[in-house]
Each structure stands twice: as C-alpha cells, then as structure tokens.
Amino acid sequence: VARRLSLRKHPECHSMAGGKAIEHLAQTGNQELLTFRLPMQQYRNCDFSFSGLQNLVNNAIVQKEKEEGIQEGEILSCVKDVAAAVQHAVTVHIIQRTYRAMLFCIKNSILPSKNATLVVSGGVASNQYIRKGLQNLADANGFALLCPPPRLCTDNGVMIAWNGIERLRAGLGVLHSTAGIRYEPR
C-alpha cells in the first residue's frame, strides 16, 4: 500500500520503510472517511489473508486519483485518511483471526488454563496501533502479551538472533557443536 501511495515521495515519509510510513501518516488521518470490507469474513477459521484487502485498497486509490485528477505516483490529498483506514482494517483483521485462534486453543486445551501468552513478532509487532489492539485483545481474554521491543521487530536477522538467545537461555534445542552439520551455501 505504501508503494502504491508513493509514500517515498511524501515529505514526511521519504526515508521511512512502508509500514512505518503508513503508521506515521495514520496517526493524523481519519480512518472513518474510508471503510474497507474485511477479508475472509465468510470463512470461520484462523487464517489470515490480505490480498483481498489489497485489491480493495488499490481500487479505492484509483478512484481517489480519478476524483482528484492526479496520475498514479502523485500524492493524494487524502493519503493520511487512506493510511488510517488501511491500518485500522489490517488491525481488525489480525485481531479477529487471532481471537479465533485463541478460542480454538482454549477449547481444545492446547494452551494452559492459566498464564496463557500471546506472542507477536515480526514487522507487524513494531506497529503501535496493531500492538495496542492486540494488547486489548490479550487483556480482555486473560492472556499476557509478549512482543520484542519495536526496534528488534523489523530486521529478520535480529529477530532470529533474539529467538536464539531466548532458546539458549532456556536450554531448548541449541546445538553447541556444529561439527555434524552439513550445509551448502547458495
């Protein structure tokens, strides 16, 4: 969405990654000016998919470009509102699907009845709006929420290293000798 909105050209976002730019602009946008139908509402499972939402957002951007008489690649006057609406739709989708997964795990005794923890990592965990929504979900259902600090959420290498440190501390599945491992560099 950030690429489609040409946020690299936006004066406030030129040096930001796409997700960070969306989050930044959404802070001052009005999420209610655009409404996006949530993906996969007809499916009662825990799967995530954003392709349908991406198509809806792209169509809305095309429509707004026509309304404003601008070409693709130019900045929409309502770019902050689009960012806010997209961020909100993504957050609601994540919360709904995560809630279903939580209920499934509880119903099937996959999680302990006490001290259940929701772990969120990756780039999505760096978004404070999404993180706050997931914190509310966790609190409402008696779960702890565990997220790496945002500065560690956007670099896969750092996330893998952090996971390795946690596994080493816990003594879980960490090899102390690599002598028996064969690998082929690509």
C-alpha positions as CSV (number, residue, x, y, z in Angstrom):
1,V,0.0,0.0,0.0
2,A,2.9,2.4,0.8
3,R,4.4,1.7,-2.6
4,R,1.1,2.3,-4.3
5,L,0.6,5.5,-2.4
6,S,4.1,6.6,-3.4
7,L,5.0,7.4,0.2
8,R,8.7,7.7,-0.7
9,K,7.7,11.0,-2.3
10,H,5.8,12.2,0.7
11,P,7.8,14.9,2.6
12,E,7.2,13.3,6.0
13,C,7.9,9.7,4.9
14,H,10.7,9.8,2.3
15,S,13.2,8.0,4.5
16,M,10.8,5.6,6.2
17,A,10.0,1.9,5.4
18,G,6.5,1.4,4.0
19,G,4.9,0.1,7.2
20,K,6.4,2.8,9.3
21,A,5.2,5.5,6.8
22,I,1.6,4.1,6.9
23,E,1.7,4.1,10.7
24,H,3.1,7.7,10.8
25,L,0.5,9.1,8.4
26,A,-2.3,7.1,10.0
27,Q,-1.8,9.0,13.3
28,T,-3.3,12.1,11.8
29,G,-5.6,10.5,9.3
30,N,-9.3,9.9,9.7
31,Q,-10.0,6.2,9.4
32,E,-13.7,6.7,9.1
33,L,-13.5,8.6,5.8
34,L,-12.8,5.3,4.0
35,T,-14.1,1.9,5.0
36,F,-12.7,-1.3,3.7
37,R,-14.6,-4.6,3.9
38,L,-12.6,-7.0,6.0
39,P,-11.0,-10.0,4.3
40,M,-12.3,-13.6,4.6
41,Q,-15.4,-12.8,6.7
42,Q,-17.2,-15.8,5.1
43,Y,-14.5,-18.2,6.5
44,R,-14.8,-19.3,10.1
45,N,-11.1,-20.2,10.6
46,C,-7.9,-18.7,11.9
47,D,-6.3,-18.0,8.5
48,F,-5.0,-14.5,7.5
49,S,-5.1,-13.1,4.1
50,F,-4.5,-9.5,2.9
51,S,-4.8,-10.0,-0.9
52,G,-8.5,-9.1,-1.0
53,L,-7.9,-6.1,1.2
54,Q,-5.0,-5.0,-1.1
55,N,-7.3,-5.2,-4.1
56,L,-10.0,-3.1,-2.3
57,V,-7.4,-0.5,-1.3
58,N,-5.9,-0.3,-4.8
59,N,-9.4,0.2,-6.3
60,A,-10.1,3.0,-3.7
61,I,-6.7,4.6,-4.6
62,V,-7.5,4.5,-8.3
63,Q,-11.0,6.1,-7.6
64,K,-9.4,8.8,-5.4
65,E,-6.9,9.6,-8.1
66,K,-9.7,10.0,-10.7
67,E,-11.6,12.2,-8.3
68,E,-8.6,14.4,-7.6
69,G,-7.5,14.4,-11.2
70,I,-4.0,13.1,-10.5
71,Q,-1.8,10.5,-12.0
72,E,-0.6,7.3,-10.4
73,G,2.6,8.2,-8.4
74,E,1.4,11.6,-7.2
75,I,0.4,12.1,-3.6
76,L,-3.3,12.0,-2.8
77,S,-4.7,14.8,-0.7
78,C,-6.4,12.1,1.5
79,V,-3.3,10.0,1.8
80,K,-3.4,10.2,5.6
81,D,-7.0,9.0,5.7
82,V,-6.2,6.1,3.4
83,A,-3.3,5.1,5.6
84,A,-5.5,5.3,8.7
85,A,-8.3,3.3,7.1
86,V,-5.9,0.6,5.9
87,Q,-4.1,0.3,9.2
88,H,-7.4,0.0,11.0
89,A,-8.7,-2.7,8.6
90,V,-5.5,-4.7,8.9
91,T,-5.6,-4.4,12.7
92,V,-9.2,-5.5,13.0
93,H,-8.5,-8.5,10.6
94,I,-5.5,-9.5,12.7
95,I,-7.4,-9.2,16.0
96,Q,-10.4,-11.1,14.7
97,R,-8.3,-14.0,13.4
98,T,-6.1,-14.1,16.5
99,Y,-9.2,-14.1,18.7
100,R,-10.5,-17.1,16.8
101,A,-7.1,-18.9,17.2
102,M,-7.2,-18.1,21.0
103,L,-10.7,-19.5,21.3
104,F,-9.7,-22.6,19.3
105,C,-6.7,-23.2,21.5
106,I,-8.7,-22.8,24.7
107,K,-11.5,-25.0,23.5
108,N,-9.1,-27.8,22.5
109,S,-6.9,-27.5,25.6
110,I,-3.9,-26.6,23.6
111,L,-3.0,-23.7,25.9
112,P,-2.7,-23.9,29.7
113,S,-5.8,-22.7,31.5
114,K,-3.7,-20.1,33.4
115,N,-0.9,-17.9,32.2
116,A,-1.6,-18.2,28.5
117,T,0.7,-15.9,26.4
118,L,0.1,-14.4,23.0
119,V,3.5,-13.8,21.3
120,V,3.6,-11.3,18.5
121,S,6.8,-10.7,16.5
122,G,7.9,-9.6,13.1
123,G,7.3,-6.3,11.4
124,V,3.7,-6.2,12.4
125,A,4.8,-6.1,16.1
126,S,6.5,-2.8,15.5
127,N,3.3,-1.1,14.7
128,Q,2.0,0.5,17.9
129,Y,-1.6,0.7,16.7
130,I,-1.7,-3.0,16.0
131,R,0.2,-3.8,19.1
132,K,-2.3,-1.8,21.2
133,G,-5.2,-3.7,19.6
134,L,-3.6,-7.0,20.4
135,Q,-2.8,-5.8,23.9
136,N,-6.5,-5.0,24.4
137,L,-7.4,-8.5,23.0
138,A,-4.9,-10.2,25.3
139,D,-6.1,-8.3,28.3
140,A,-9.8,-9.0,27.6
141,N,-9.1,-12.7,27.4
142,G,-6.7,-13.1,30.3
143,F,-3.6,-13.6,28.2
144,A,-0.2,-12.0,28.6
145,L,1.2,-10.3,25.5
146,L,4.8,-10.8,24.7
147,C,6.5,-8.7,22.0
148,P,10.1,-7.9,21.3
149,P,10.9,-4.2,21.5
150,P,9.8,-2.4,18.3
151,R,13.5,-1.7,17.4
152,L,14.0,-5.5,17.1
153,C,10.9,-6.2,15.1
154,T,11.8,-5.0,11.6
155,D,15.0,-6.9,11.0
156,N,14.6,-10.7,10.4
157,G,18.3,-11.4,11.3
158,V,17.8,-9.6,14.7
159,M,14.6,-11.5,15.4
160,I,16.2,-14.8,14.6
161,A,19.2,-13.9,16.9
162,W,16.8,-12.8,19.6
163,N,15.0,-16.1,19.4
164,G,18.3,-17.9,19.5
165,I,19.3,-16.1,22.7
166,E,16.0,-16.9,24.3
167,R,16.3,-20.6,23.3
168,L,19.9,-20.7,24.6
169,R,18.8,-19.2,27.9
170,A,16.0,-21.8,28.2
171,G,18.3,-24.6,27.1
172,L,15.9,-25.5,24.3
173,G,17.2,-27.1,21.1
174,V,20.5,-25.2,20.8
175,L,23.4,-27.1,19.3
176,H,26.8,-26.4,21.0
177,S,28.8,-28.1,18.2
178,T,28.3,-27.7,14.5
179,A,30.7,-30.4,13.6
180,G,28.0,-32.8,12.3
181,I,26.0,-30.3,10.3
182,R,26.4,-30.2,6.5
183,Y,25.3,-27.2,4.5
184,E,25.6,-25.8,1.1
185,P,25.9,-22.1,0.6
186,R,23.6,-20.6,-2.1
